[in-house]
Amino acid sequence: MPGIDGGTLRAWRRSRGWDVPEVARQLRYAARESAVHVAAHAGLIRMIYAWERGDHALSERYELLYRKAGFPDPAGDDEPEPQPGSLAAGGQEDDPVRRRTFVELTGISVIDALLPTRAAASPAANAGQLALMLTAQMTGTAPGRAEAPDLTILSRSVSRARSQYQACRYAELVSRLPALLADLHAACMTLAGDARRHASALSADAYHVTAGFLLKAGDQGLAHLAADRSMSAALASQDPLTVGASARIVTHALMNSGQLTAAISTARNHSLRLDREIKEQTPEFLSVYGSVLLRGAIAAAQHDERGTAHEMLAEAADAARRLGTDANLRGTAFGPVNAQLHQVNVAVTLGDAGTAVDLARRINLAAITVTERKASLLIDVARAFYQWGRYEQTYAALRAAEQTAPEEVAARPAVCALARNLAALAPPGIRRDAEQFATRIGAAR
């Protein structure tokens, strides 16, 4: 895809009678339709001015959005150019191993992936009681607890909640979170000294899990509330690693609401703070430090700051190398494989579809022990194939994600948007299956 110079962008905008804010609105609308992340409205306006002045080159991701918004394509072909090490334009490569789709490499045959069989039915996660608990605590109307809190029991309950989240058992998780948060709140109010600090650390982790689920479900308001509670509890724990872990969910919440500059700054500042305050680089330190950097890299990619994203990825990869294994310490799932998964996510977010698929092919799915991470990788691969216009592979990757974690696929609005778009654009051979898939996960229009 040839680049578009700033003067051409400006001339096209004026020919449509649009000002820069209107172009920003059109690009954000195109992004929503394509289920891709872009900068917030104000940030996008600044980026458009910079592109039109020629200060920065238009990235492939934003060029595709310009095409979707109506910018003429002189070649008449919107398919991304193949990138080094990725599939060739016709989908063929010299290496027969490379010729296989990612779904084949995961052990799921293309024939099986294209069959319209159902995944196991899963109950929907109803967050109504969770919302009531969060708002009741905010207004001081949460019910009190009669008996004294037992920190051993609470610690096991928080660990169970983290495990349910990582296993994508969201209905089970959400049914237990309100009581757990109430018990933790009571512990933080009634205990003192080291016991209270311990309860605060447990509360920070529980609110982290809560915010993570709410972000997946697309409830930005409650997610921000839970993330703020996580950080407040972390600060009360007086443990730098707990504060660093909560910084990850704060970064995530800022990123999902489009506050990308703040998200990048939060990740960068907290990684520097960890490095400054903790002298001994223990496995737990490396896990928290690296996971904060990975979240910052994703925020940078969404802000189209390619250099910052790759810099943070490199720092996180170095921490993963020093850690040596994906040990899931502090609930981070961090390690060398997890760092690779984020490289895929950053590549597809930057619009580098071929690179994302190529990176994904190098990952051994058997080495991913956390179900949520495995499903997220398959969803990222589906996004990459969709960007590339490879709709059969998109469907196959989504089906693989559904088979891996049905509740993960159904919970995420971005996946539902992708499924709807796929059902509209899929070739005749898989259109019916794609439509049935969209209906099954609740994404049908």
C-alpha positions as CSV (number, residue, x, y, z in Angstrom):
1,M,0.0,0.0,0.0
2,P,1.6,3.2,-1.1
3,G,2.0,6.0,1.5
4,I,-0.2,9.1,1.4
5,D,1.5,12.5,1.7
6,G,0.2,15.3,3.9
7,G,-0.8,17.6,1.0
8,T,-3.0,14.8,-0.5
9,L,-4.7,14.2,2.8
10,R,-5.5,17.9,3.2
11,A,-6.8,18.2,-0.3
12,W,-9.0,15.2,0.1
13,R,-10.4,16.5,3.4
14,R,-11.2,19.9,1.8
15,S,-12.9,18.2,-1.2
16,R,-15.3,16.5,1.2
17,G,-16.0,19.8,3.0
18,W,-14.7,18.5,6.3
19,D,-12.7,20.2,9.0
20,V,-10.1,18.3,11.0
21,P,-12.5,17.4,13.9
22,E,-14.9,15.9,11.4
23,V,-12.1,13.7,9.9
24,A,-11.3,12.6,13.4
25,R,-14.9,11.6,13.9
26,Q,-15.0,9.7,10.6
27,L,-11.8,7.8,11.5
28,R,-13.1,6.9,14.9
29,Y,-16.4,5.7,13.3
30,A,-14.4,3.6,10.8
31,A,-12.3,2.2,13.7
32,R,-15.5,1.2,15.6
33,E,-16.8,-0.6,12.6
34,S,-13.5,-2.4,12.1
35,A,-13.1,-3.2,15.8
36,V,-9.6,-1.5,16.0
37,H,-8.3,0.9,18.7
38,V,-7.4,4.5,17.9
39,A,-6.5,7.6,19.8
40,A,-9.0,9.6,21.7
41,H,-10.8,12.4,19.7
42,A,-8.5,15.3,20.9
43,G,-5.4,13.2,20.3
44,L,-6.5,12.1,16.9
45,I,-7.1,15.8,15.9
46,R,-3.5,16.5,16.8
47,M,-2.3,13.5,14.8
48,I,-4.3,14.6,11.7
49,Y,-2.7,18.1,11.8
50,A,0.7,16.4,12.1
51,W,0.1,14.1,9.1
52,E,-1.2,17.0,7.0
53,R,1.9,19.1,7.8
54,G,4.1,16.1,7.0
55,D,5.5,15.9,10.5
56,H,4.8,12.2,10.7
57,A,4.1,9.5,8.2
58,L,0.6,7.9,8.2
59,S,0.8,4.4,9.6
60,E,-0.7,1.4,7.8
61,R,-3.4,1.2,10.5
62,Y,-4.6,4.7,10.0
63,E,-4.2,4.5,6.2
64,L,-6.7,1.6,6.2
65,L,-9.1,3.7,8.3
66,Y,-8.8,6.6,5.8
67,R,-9.6,4.2,3.0
68,K,-12.7,3.0,5.0
69,A,-13.7,6.6,5.6
70,G,-13.8,7.2,1.8
71,F,-10.2,8.1,0.8
72,P,-9.8,6.8,-2.8
73,D,-7.5,3.8,-3.3
74,P,-5.8,4.3,-6.8
75,A,-4.8,0.6,-6.8
76,G,-8.3,-0.6,-6.1
77,D,-7.0,-3.1,-3.6
78,D,-7.0,-2.5,0.2
79,E,-5.2,-5.6,1.1
80,P,-2.0,-4.9,3.2
81,E,1.3,-5.5,1.5
82,P,3.1,-8.6,2.7
83,Q,5.8,-7.9,5.2
84,P,9.2,-9.5,5.7
85,G,8.8,-13.0,7.1
86,S,5.0,-13.0,6.6
87,L,2.7,-14.6,4.0
88,A,3.1,-13.6,0.4
89,A,0.4,-11.7,-1.3
90,G,-1.1,-14.8,-2.8
91,G,-0.9,-16.7,0.5
92,Q,2.0,-19.0,-0.7
93,E,5.4,-19.4,0.7
94,D,8.4,-21.6,-0.2
95,D,8.5,-23.2,3.2
96,P,5.6,-25.8,3.4
97,V,5.4,-25.4,7.1
98,R,4.7,-21.6,6.6
99,R,2.0,-22.5,4.2
100,R,-0.2,-23.8,6.9
101,T,-2.6,-21.5,8.7
102,F,-2.2,-20.6,12.3
103,V,-5.2,-22.7,13.2
104,E,-3.5,-25.8,11.7
105,L,-0.4,-25.0,13.7
106,T,-2.5,-25.0,16.9
107,G,-3.6,-28.6,16.3
108,I,-7.1,-27.7,15.1
109,S,-7.7,-28.8,11.6
110,V,-9.2,-26.4,9.1
111,I,-12.0,-28.8,8.3
112,D,-12.9,-29.1,12.0
113,A,-12.6,-25.3,12.4
114,L,-15.0,-24.7,9.5
115,L,-17.7,-27.0,10.8
116,P,-20.6,-25.1,12.5
117,T,-20.4,-27.2,15.7
118,R,-21.2,-25.5,19.0
119,A,-18.9,-24.8,21.8
120,A,-20.1,-25.9,25.3
121,A,-22.8,-23.6,26.5
122,S,-21.8,-21.2,29.2
123,P,-23.9,-19.2,31.6
124,A,-23.8,-15.5,31.0
125,A,-21.9,-13.4,33.6
126,N,-24.4,-11.1,35.2
127,A,-22.7,-8.1,36.9
128,G,-25.8,-6.6,38.4
129,Q,-24.9,-7.6,42.0
130,L,-21.3,-6.6,41.5
131,A,-22.4,-3.2,40.4
132,L,-24.6,-2.8,43.5
133,M,-21.7,-3.8,45.7
134,L,-19.3,-1.3,44.1
135,T,-21.8,1.6,44.3
136,A,-22.9,0.7,47.8
137,Q,-19.3,0.9,49.0
138,M,-18.9,4.2,47.3
139,T,-22.0,5.6,49.1
140,G,-21.3,4.0,52.4
141,T,-24.4,1.8,52.4
142,A,-22.7,-1.6,52.1
143,P,-23.9,-4.1,54.8
144,G,-21.5,-4.7,57.6
145,R,-20.0,-8.0,58.6
146,A,-20.9,-9.6,61.9
147,E,-18.0,-12.0,62.5
148,A,-14.3,-11.2,62.5
149,P,-12.5,-11.6,59.1
150,D,-10.2,-14.5,58.7
151,L,-7.2,-13.5,56.5
152,T,-6.3,-17.1,55.6
153,I,-9.8,-17.7,54.2
154,L,-9.8,-14.4,52.4
155,S,-6.4,-15.1,50.9
156,R,-7.6,-18.4,49.5
157,S,-10.8,-16.7,48.2
158,V,-8.8,-14.0,46.4
159,S,-6.5,-16.7,44.8
160,R,-9.6,-18.5,43.7
161,A,-11.0,-15.4,42.1
162,R,-7.7,-14.8,40.2
163,S,-7.8,-18.4,39.0
164,Q,-11.4,-18.1,37.8
165,Y,-10.5,-15.0,35.9
166,Q,-7.5,-16.6,34.2
167,A,-9.6,-19.6,33.4
168,C,-12.2,-17.4,31.8
169,R,-14.9,-18.7,34.2
170,Y,-16.5,-15.3,34.4
171,A,-20.0,-16.3,35.4
172,E,-18.6,-18.2,38.4
173,L,-16.3,-15.3,39.2
174,V,-19.0,-12.6,39.1
175,S,-21.3,-14.7,41.3
176,R,-18.6,-14.7,44.1
177,L,-17.0,-11.3,43.8
178,P,-19.7,-9.2,45.6
179,A,-19.4,-11.2,48.9
180,L,-15.6,-11.4,48.6
181,L,-15.3,-7.6,48.1
182,A,-17.7,-7.0,51.1
183,D,-15.6,-9.3,53.3
184,L,-12.4,-7.6,52.2
185,H,-13.9,-4.2,52.9
186,A,-14.8,-5.3,56.4
187,A,-11.3,-6.6,57.0
188,C,-9.7,-3.3,55.9
189,M,-12.0,-1.4,58.2
190,T,-11.7,-3.6,61.3
191,L,-8.1,-4.8,61.3
192,A,-5.0,-2.9,62.3
193,G,-1.2,-2.9,61.8
194,D,0.3,-5.7,59.6
195,A,-3.1,-7.5,59.4
196,R,-4.7,-4.4,57.9
197,R,-1.9,-4.0,55.4
198,H,-2.3,-7.6,54.4
199,A,-6.0,-7.2,54.0
200,S,-5.3,-4.1,51.8
201,A,-3.0,-6.1,49.6
202,L,-5.6,-8.8,49.1
203,S,-8.2,-6.1,48.4
204,A,-6.0,-4.5,45.8
205,D,-5.7,-7.9,44.0
206,A,-9.5,-8.6,44.2
207,Y,-10.4,-5.1,42.8
208,H,-7.8,-5.7,40.1
209,V,-9.6,-8.9,39.0
210,T,-12.9,-7.0,39.2
211,A,-11.7,-4.2,37.0
212,G,-10.2,-6.7,34.5
213,F,-13.5,-8.5,34.1
214,L,-15.4,-5.2,33.8
215,L,-13.0,-4.0,31.1
216,K,-13.6,-7.2,29.1
217,A,-17.3,-6.6,29.5
218,G,-17.0,-3.1,28.2
219,D,-18.3,-1.4,31.4
220,Q,-15.8,1.5,31.5
221,G,-17.4,3.4,34.4
222,L,-17.4,0.6,36.9
223,A,-14.0,-0.6,35.7
224,H,-12.5,2.8,36.5
225,L,-14.1,2.7,39.9
226,A,-12.7,-0.8,40.6
227,A,-9.2,0.2,39.3
228,D,-9.2,3.2,41.5
229,R,-10.2,1.0,44.5
230,S,-7.3,-1.4,43.6
231,M,-4.8,1.4,43.6
232,S,-6.1,2.9,46.9
233,A,-5.9,-0.4,48.6
234,A,-2.4,-1.0,47.1
235,L,-1.2,2.3,48.5
236,A,-2.7,1.4,51.9
237,S,-0.8,-1.9,51.8
238,Q,2.5,0.0,51.7
239,D,4.0,-2.7,49.4
240,P,5.7,-1.4,46.3
241,L,5.0,-4.5,44.3
242,T,1.3,-4.4,45.1
243,V,1.3,-0.7,44.0
244,G,3.1,-1.7,40.8
245,A,0.6,-4.5,40.1
246,S,-2.4,-2.1,40.6
247,A,-0.7,0.3,38.2
248,R,-1.2,-2.3,35.5
249,I,-5.0,-2.3,35.8
250,V,-5.0,1.6,36.1
251,T,-3.1,1.7,32.9
252,H,-5.5,-0.7,31.3
253,A,-8.5,1.3,32.4
254,L,-7.1,4.5,31.1
255,M,-6.2,2.8,27.8
256,N,-9.7,1.4,27.3
257,S,-11.3,4.8,27.8
258,G,-9.0,6.4,25.2
259,Q,-6.8,8.2,27.6
260,L,-3.7,6.9,25.9
261,T,-1.2,9.5,26.9
262,A,-2.1,9.1,30.5
263,A,-1.9,5.3,30.2
264,I,1.6,5.4,28.7
265,S,2.7,7.9,31.3
266,T,1.3,5.7,34.1
267,A,3.0,2.6,32.9
268,R,6.3,4.4,32.4
269,N,6.3,6.2,35.7
270,H,5.4,3.1,37.7
271,S,8.0,1.0,36.0
272,L,10.6,3.6,36.9
273,R,9.3,3.8,40.4
274,L,9.6,0.0,40.8
275,D,13.1,0.0,39.5
276,R,14.0,2.9,41.9
277,E,12.3,1.5,45.1
278,I,13.1,-2.2,44.8
279,K,16.8,-2.9,44.7
280,E,16.7,-6.7,44.6
281,Q,15.3,-8.0,41.3
282,T,13.4,-11.0,42.6
283,P,11.2,-13.1,40.3
284,E,8.1,-11.3,41.7
285,F,9.7,-7.9,40.9
286,L,10.6,-9.0,37.4
287,S,7.0,-10.2,36.9
288,V,5.3,-7.0,38.0
289,Y,7.9,-4.8,36.3
290,G,7.6,-6.6,33.0
291,S,3.8,-6.8,33.1
292,V,3.5,-3.0,33.6
293,L,5.8,-2.4,30.7
294,L,3.7,-4.8,28.5
295,R,0.5,-2.9,29.3
296,G,2.3,0.4,28.5
297,A,3.5,-1.0,25.1
298,I,-0.1,-1.8,24.2
299,A,-1.2,1.7,25.1
300,A,1.6,3.2,23.0
301,A,0.6,1.0,20.1
302,Q,-3.0,2.2,20.3
303,H,-1.6,5.8,20.3
304,D,0.4,4.9,17.2
305,E,3.7,5.5,19.0
306,R,5.6,2.7,17.4
307,G,9.0,3.6,18.8
308,T,7.7,3.8,22.4
309,A,5.7,0.5,22.0
310,H,8.8,-1.4,20.7
311,E,11.0,0.2,23.4
312,M,8.7,-1.0,26.2
313,L,8.4,-4.4,24.5
314,A,12.2,-4.8,24.5
315,E,12.5,-3.8,28.1
316,A,9.8,-6.3,29.1
317,A,11.4,-9.0,27.0
318,D,14.7,-8.5,28.8
319,A,12.9,-8.8,32.1
320,A,11.2,-12.0,30.9
321,R,14.6,-13.4,29.8
322,R,16.0,-12.7,33.3
323,L,12.9,-14.3,34.8
324,G,13.4,-17.4,32.6
325,T,9.9,-18.9,32.8
326,D,6.2,-18.0,32.8
327,A,5.6,-18.5,36.5
328,N,2.4,-16.4,36.8
329,L,3.7,-14.7,39.9
330,R,1.4,-12.0,41.4
331,G,-1.2,-13.1,38.9
332,T,0.7,-11.5,36.0
333,A,1.2,-14.6,33.8
334,F,4.4,-12.9,32.9
335,G,7.4,-14.6,31.3
336,P,9.1,-15.2,27.9
337,V,5.9,-16.6,26.3
338,N,3.7,-13.9,27.6
339,A,6.1,-11.3,26.2
340,Q,5.7,-12.9,22.8
341,L,1.9,-12.8,23.1
342,H,2.1,-9.0,23.6
343,Q,4.4,-8.7,20.6
344,V,1.6,-10.1,18.5
345,N,-1.0,-7.8,20.1
346,V,1.2,-4.7,19.5
347,A,1.8,-5.7,15.9
348,V,-1.9,-6.2,15.1
349,T,-2.7,-2.9,16.9
350,L,-0.2,-1.1,14.8
351,G,-1.8,-2.5,11.7
352,D,1.1,-4.9,10.9
353,A,-1.1,-7.9,10.1
354,G,1.5,-10.0,8.4
355,T,4.0,-9.5,11.2
356,A,1.4,-10.4,13.8
357,V,0.6,-13.7,12.1
358,D,4.3,-14.4,11.6
359,L,5.0,-13.8,15.3
360,A,2.1,-15.9,16.4
361,R,3.3,-18.9,14.3
362,R,6.5,-19.0,16.4
363,I,4.5,-19.4,19.7
364,N,3.9,-22.9,21.1
365,L,0.3,-22.9,22.3
366,A,1.1,-25.8,24.7
367,A,3.5,-23.4,26.5
368,I,0.6,-21.0,27.4
369,T,-0.7,-22.3,30.7
370,V,-3.2,-19.5,31.3
371,T,-6.5,-20.0,29.4
372,E,-7.2,-16.3,29.2
373,R,-3.9,-15.6,27.6
374,K,-4.3,-18.4,25.1
375,A,-7.7,-17.2,24.0
376,S,-6.5,-13.6,23.8
377,L,-3.7,-14.7,21.4
378,L,-6.2,-16.5,19.1
379,I,-8.4,-13.4,19.1
380,D,-5.4,-11.3,18.2
381,V,-4.7,-13.7,15.3
382,A,-8.3,-13.4,14.2
383,R,-7.9,-9.6,14.2
384,A,-4.7,-9.8,12.1
385,F,-6.3,-12.1,9.5
386,Y,-9.3,-9.8,9.4
387,Q,-7.1,-6.8,8.8
388,W,-5.5,-8.8,6.0
389,G,-8.8,-9.7,4.4
390,R,-8.2,-13.4,5.1
391,Y,-11.8,-14.1,6.3
392,E,-11.7,-17.9,6.3
393,Q,-8.6,-17.8,8.6
394,T,-10.4,-15.1,10.7
395,Y,-13.3,-17.4,11.3
396,A,-11.1,-20.4,12.0
397,A,-9.1,-18.4,14.6
398,L,-12.3,-17.1,16.3
399,R,-13.7,-20.7,16.4
400,A,-10.4,-21.8,18.0
401,A,-10.8,-19.0,20.6
402,E,-14.4,-20.0,21.3
403,Q,-13.4,-23.7,21.8
404,T,-10.6,-22.5,24.1
405,A,-12.7,-20.1,26.2
406,P,-16.4,-19.6,25.3
407,E,-17.0,-17.0,28.0
408,E,-13.9,-15.0,26.9
409,V,-15.3,-14.7,23.3
410,A,-18.8,-13.9,24.4
411,A,-17.8,-11.3,27.1
412,R,-15.8,-9.0,24.9
413,P,-17.7,-6.3,22.8
414,A,-14.7,-6.0,20.5
415,V,-14.9,-9.7,19.6
416,C,-18.6,-9.3,19.0
417,A,-18.0,-6.4,16.7
418,L,-15.4,-8.4,14.8
419,A,-17.8,-11.3,14.5
420,R,-20.5,-9.0,13.1
421,N,-18.1,-7.5,10.5
422,L,-16.9,-11.0,9.5
423,A,-20.5,-12.2,9.0
424,A,-21.1,-9.2,6.7
425,L,-17.9,-9.6,4.7
426,A,-17.3,-13.4,4.7
427,P,-17.2,-15.2,1.3
428,P,-20.1,-17.4,0.4
429,G,-18.3,-20.6,1.5
430,I,-18.3,-19.6,5.2
431,R,-20.9,-16.9,5.4
432,R,-23.5,-19.1,7.0
433,D,-21.1,-20.4,9.5
434,A,-19.9,-16.9,10.3
435,E,-23.5,-15.7,10.8
436,Q,-24.2,-18.7,13.1
437,F,-21.1,-17.9,15.1
438,A,-22.1,-14.3,15.5
439,T,-25.6,-15.3,16.6
440,R,-24.2,-17.9,19.0
441,I,-22.0,-15.4,20.9
442,G,-24.7,-12.8,21.0
443,A,-23.1,-10.6,18.3
444,A,-25.8,-10.8,15.6
445,R,-27.2,-7.4,14.5
